[in-house]
Amino acid sequence: MTPANAAHIRTVQARIRKLQPDIARAYLRALRQIADLLTTEELEDIVAGRRTFAELFSDESLARATAGYRGAIRQSVQDGARLVVPDLRAQVPRIAAVFNFLDPRVIQAIRALETSAMDTLAAQVREVARAYVENGIRDGKGIPAMARELRTVIGIAPHQERYVDNLARELREMSPRFKDRVLRDKRYDRLILRAIKEGKPLSEPKIAQIASAYTRKFSAYNTEVVTRQITLDSFREANRLSWEQAVADGYVDADSVFKVWVHSGLPKDPRPEHVALNGTAVRYNQPFPNGQQVPGEGQFGCGCSARFEVRPVRRLAAPPRITSRRFAGAAARVGV
């Protein structure tokens, strides 16, 4: 990784840390409002199969519950644009305000970003509810018990609910494998190990308490993953839109603006395609070779970004200016 790439990544990460708390708070409020949409009776209907998820988790109800979340995304793009201004001024010193939040292109881009975030959230809520009910039926849980507990797991991912279920089973079996659970609440470790050593099973209320703590850890982790990605997407979109606005307003020559793919180097298992694209430069309004306008757009766990550069414009040499005397001489030589 070049020093320029490393510095760019540090800058992007610092700016994301400024924006993410507001997004995270809005996301958590949306989850609470989604959970509050359903009464106990409706949850029991879902568990019993009398009503479908689509009826109760409709797009309209989710849209109402997530209005604040969508507003936070719009604000994040606007704030991200302000954070991009120092980069613009560094390369285009005469630039002033360049981001028009009411520009139709900006509105369209933000709506696409909101739609992506809402689709992810809606799919996750529906899938975790479905997975929870399926696991509850398999484990022989009663309908009222599942209905009461369903509301508490809406904030986790579908596969994470299975991990919680597996932890509860390991505690009942007094298996030391519980220590492999990285997100467990370690405050309970001493209690669990003592129970295993003495051969005294934990009570069901205590197992439920430990599993609930594990669920909260997963919910916090899931919130961090989701909101970090939507914040990064918001910032990347703000960066792209700001430069496009600068070109549209005539602050910088369109032929001189390039964007360079910067691979974050952060994931343990980086995408080979993204590693190969590191350092690839294209025109500011052209897609990268993989078809993406914005590096890593919509890909969870991707920290890639674009570094915009203003490069000298290479013009074709102008043809020599022919005066009337030179024209007369040239004409005489060719017999005109």
N, C-alpha and C positions, 0 to 999 in steps of 0.2 A: 504494500500500500504506500502510495506516495505521500509526502508531507502535506501536499495540497488536499488530497482526499481525506486524510486523517483530520485536518483542520475543518474541512467542510462538514464531516460527520459530527464532530464535536459541536459545531455551531447548530446544526439541525437538531441534535438531541437536546441541547440546552433550550432551544425555542419550543420544542415539543413539551418539555417539562413545564414550561410556562402556561401552555394552553391546555394540557390534559386534565388538571384538577376540575375545571369547569365542566368539561365533557363528562368526566367520571361521575360527578354529582348529578348531572342531568340524566345520565344513563341509569343510575341507581333509583332516582325518583321515578323514571319511566317503569322500571321493573316493579316497584312498589305499587304504582297505579295499575299496572297490568294485573298484579295479584289481587288488588282490591276490586277489580272489575267483576270478579266472580263471587257469588254468595256460596255458602256452605252447601245449599241445596243444588246449585248448578254444578259444583265440583262433584257431588255425589252422583249427579246425572251422568257426568262424563265418565266417572269410574264404572258406573253400572252399565254404560253403553246406551243409555236412553237418549243422549244428545251427542253430537259430534263436536270435535275441536273447532271445526270451521264455523259452526254456529256461534260459539261463545268467544273464540279468538278471531273474530272477523277483522278484515282489513280496516273497516270503519272504526271499530272499537279500539284497535291498536293505534290507529292514527290519532284518536283523541288522547289516548294515554301517553303517546310519545310526542305530543306537540312541543313540549319544553325541550326534549332531546333534539328535535329538528332545529329549533331555534338556537340551541347551543352549537350545533354544527355550522349554521350560517354565521354565527358570531365568531366561531373559530376560524373560518375562512377569512373573515374581515380582519380579525386580529392577526392572522398569519400574514396577510398582505402588508400590514403595518410593520411586521418584523422583517419583511423582505426589503423594505425601502432602503435600509443601509447598504445592502448589496447593490441595489440599483444606483444609488448615488456614488458608490465607490467607482463604478465603471462609466456612469453617465453623470458627471458632476452637475450639469445644469438642470437635472431632473427635479421636479417638484412632486405634487400629488399625482399619482398615475392610476390608482385603482378606483374604478367606477363601479360601486356595488350594485347600481341599478342597470348596468349594461346588460342587454339581453343575453349575450354570451356568458356572462358571469352567472346570471340567474339560471340559465339552462344547465351549466356545469354543476352548480350547487344542488339543483334539484336532482341531478343524476347521482350525486354523492349521497344525498338524503335517502333516495330510493334504495341505493345499495345497502345503506346502514339499516333501513327499516326492513328490507327483505331478510337480512341476516338475523335481525332481532326476532322477527315474526317466526321465521323457520325454527330458530332455536327454542323459542317458547313452546311452539307446538310439539316439537320433537321431544323435548325434555318431559313434557306432560305425558305424551304417549309412552315414552320409555318407562316413566315412573309407574304408570298404571299397569303396564305389562309385567314389570318386575314385582309389583305388589300382588297381582293375581297369582303369579308363579309362586311367591312366598306365602300365599295364603292369608294375606292381610285383609281385614274387613273393610267394607266400603267406607264407613264413617272415619276410620283411622286413616285411610289413604286420602280421603277428601281433606281432612285437617292438615295433613303433612304436605300435600301437593303444593300448597301456596308457598311453603318455605323453600322449595327447590327450583322455583322458576328462574332464579338467577344463575343457575349452573348450566353447563353444556350437557347434552344428552349422555355422552359416554361417561361423564363425571358422576352422574347419578349411580351408575353401575359400580364405580369405584367405592362410593359410600356404602353401597349394599354389600360389597365384598369385605370392606373393613368390619362391618357389623358381624358378618359371618365368621371372620377370623377371631374376633373377640369372643364370640360364643364358643368357638373351638379352642380358645386359648392358644392360638398359634403365634409364635414369635415373628411371623412374617409381617405382622402389623407395622414393624419398624421400617419396612420397605416403603411405606407410604410417606412420601416426602412432605406433603402438605398436611400431615396430621398435626393435631395440637399436642405438642410435646409435653405440655404440663401434666398430661395423663400417663406419661410413660412409666413413671415409678409405680403408680397404682396398678397398671396392667401387668408389669413385670412381677410385682409382688403376688398378684393373683395367680399368675402362671407358675411361679416358684412354689407357692403353697398349695396349688391344685384346687383353689376355691374360685369357681366361676363368678364372673361379674353379674350383677343383677341386670334385668332388662332395662329398668329406668337409667342405670348408669351407662349401659351400652348405647341407649338412645341419646344420652347427653353427649357422649364422646363422638357419636356419628353426626350429631347436630353441629358440633364444633368443627368437624371435618368438612361438612357442607358449607359452613360459613367461610372456611379457608378457600374452598374451591370457588365460592361465589366471588370473593375478593380477587382471586387470581384471574377468574374469567372476566371480571370487570376490567382489570388492568390490561389484559390481552386485547379485549374488544375496543376499549376506549383509546388505547395507545395506537391501534391501527387506524381508527377513524380520525384521530387527531393528526397522525402522520399523513393520511390521505388528504385531510383538510389543508395542511400546511403545504404539501406538494402541489395541490391544486391552486392555492393562493399564489405560490411562487410562479407557476406557469401563467396564470391569468395576469399577474402583475407585469410580467415581461411582454405579454401580448398587448396589454394596454399601453405600455410604453412605446411599442412600435406603432400602434394605431394612432397615438397622439403625436407621432412625429418626433419624439425625443431621441430616437435611435434608428439608424438605418436598418431596415428589415434584413438586408443581405449580410449584415455584420453580426447578427445574433445567433449563437449556437448554444445547444444544450448538450452537456456531457453526462453520460451515465456514470454514477458513482456507486460502486458496490460497498455496502456497509461493512462487510466482513464479520458481522456479528453472529449470525446463526451457526450452530454447531454443524448443521448439515446444509450448507449453502446450495442454492439452486445453480447447477452447472451453467445454465443459460445466462444467469445474471452475472456469474463470475466472468464468463466469456465476453459479456457486454461492457464490463468495466473499462472506462476510458473512451468508449465509442461516442463520437460527436456527430450530431445531425443538426440541420436547421431548426430553429426554435419552434416552428410550426409543423414540422415533419415527424412522423412516428419513428421510433427506433426500429432496428431490423426485426424485432420480435412482434412488431405491430402496436406496441404500447406507446401512447403519447406521454404518459407519466410513468417513470420506473416503478415497477411493482404495484401498480394500481390494483386495488381490490384483492391483494394476495396477503393473507394473514402471515405474520411472522417475518415479512420482508421489510428491511430497513433501508433499501436502496433509495436514492434520490437523484435529482438532476442538479448539476451546477451550470448556471448560465454564464456565458462569456461573450464579450463584445470583441470581435476580432477585426483587424484591418481589412477593409474591402479591397479586393484586387480587381481593378478595372482594366479593361482592354486598352492598349495604347491607342490614343487618338490618331487618326490618319494625318499626315502632314498637310498643313494649310497651303493651298495652292493660290498664289496671287495671280493677277492677270498677266504679269510678265512671265511668270513660270509657266502658266497655262499656254501662252503663245509659243514659248520655246518647245514645250512638250508636244503641242499640236503640230508644229513645223516638223518635228522629228518623225511623227507617225503619218505625216502627209495629210493632215486635216485641212 
